[in-house]
């Protein structure tokens, strides 16, 4: 690697990252412009990992095969330091690789759906490794030795990780990820065929230049506190902070493009995030079932929930949501007074039925649900009668 000297100064970071982005565009069709920006920044951030307190995972996900996920990982592989392709790799192999004295790898995990998909077995150990490795302080503890001579040893877990797979991922990993939802190429979307013997060398040349640039800006990036776009806080801010720090160090139009991409992808993740089943229940009650209603009998709530299109309530493991499960799920949340949400008597039509009151749900709605959607009603045309 050629390090910059006074005679060979670091090259223009914006020009270099433009070339990295163009390299991706030759072989990858991403769903929107924001994805190209995010992926190029992620490639560069992998060369500066020790400058950050956390590292975002980048997740190429799609509902169907043949959507370019594996190709995206192949291109990333040529650009990041010490790439390690992992398919069905176990947690033990990964955390030992991260502890390798020769250097920390960038883990590229393809077919991640075989690990976390509906037909996969228990992979809590790998999930724990991926979660812990998001933070610079993350470690994995293991017992080393035989029989009664075992000792507890900690293994560093901090590493850059890119994954690709069908479907989705556990929430604990999704919330630590920049999510790129891939699609099959349309007939009018053309890319170059990726030929490893030719294009790996071209990508590796960019990798060497990224590494040299990273060395030149390392001190500046390590002390950076990038300004976040309005509304990006908490976990999304943790995810995007390293990428925005890279964009600011690169300069040119990258700081502006990075923040636009950040807002676009964070909003897209929020739209696609249904949260836990409990949050989904609270949100559906607020947005579809109890709109403008201060109380509703349980039987009516169940009828409305089970009739919702694109909702899970009519088929929860082969059975519709019933009163007992509804009560149990809502009882995990609390009212504004700190009491578990519970059904109460509702007088209706000369009889008394059990049901739920909106005032008991307001606090949980405010704390757990995403912002309510804008009104779906279109504005009335000019001159329309509003009586």
ZIJOMO-V191613 format. One record per helix or strand of 2 or more residues. SS is the DSSP state (h for helix, s for strand). FROM is the first residue (numbers start at 1). LEN is the number of residues. If there is no record, write none. Layout:
ss->SS from->FROM len->LEN
ss->SS from->FROM len->LEN
This chain:
ss->h from->13 len->15
ss->h from->33 len->19
ss->s from->57 len->6
ss->h from->69 len->11
ss->s from->83 len->4
ss->h from->91 len->8
ss->s from->106 len->4
ss->h from->113 len->4
ss->h from->124 len->9
ss->s from->139 len->6
ss->h from->147 len->3
ss->s from->151 len->6
ss->s from->161 len->6
ss->h from->171 len->4
ss->s from->177 len->5
ss->h from->196 len->27
ss->h from->234 len->17
ss->h from->254 len->19
ss->h from->277 len->13
ss->s from->295 len->3
ss->h from->298 len->9
ss->h from->323 len->8
ss->s from->344 len->5
ss->s from->351 len->7
ss->h from->358 len->11
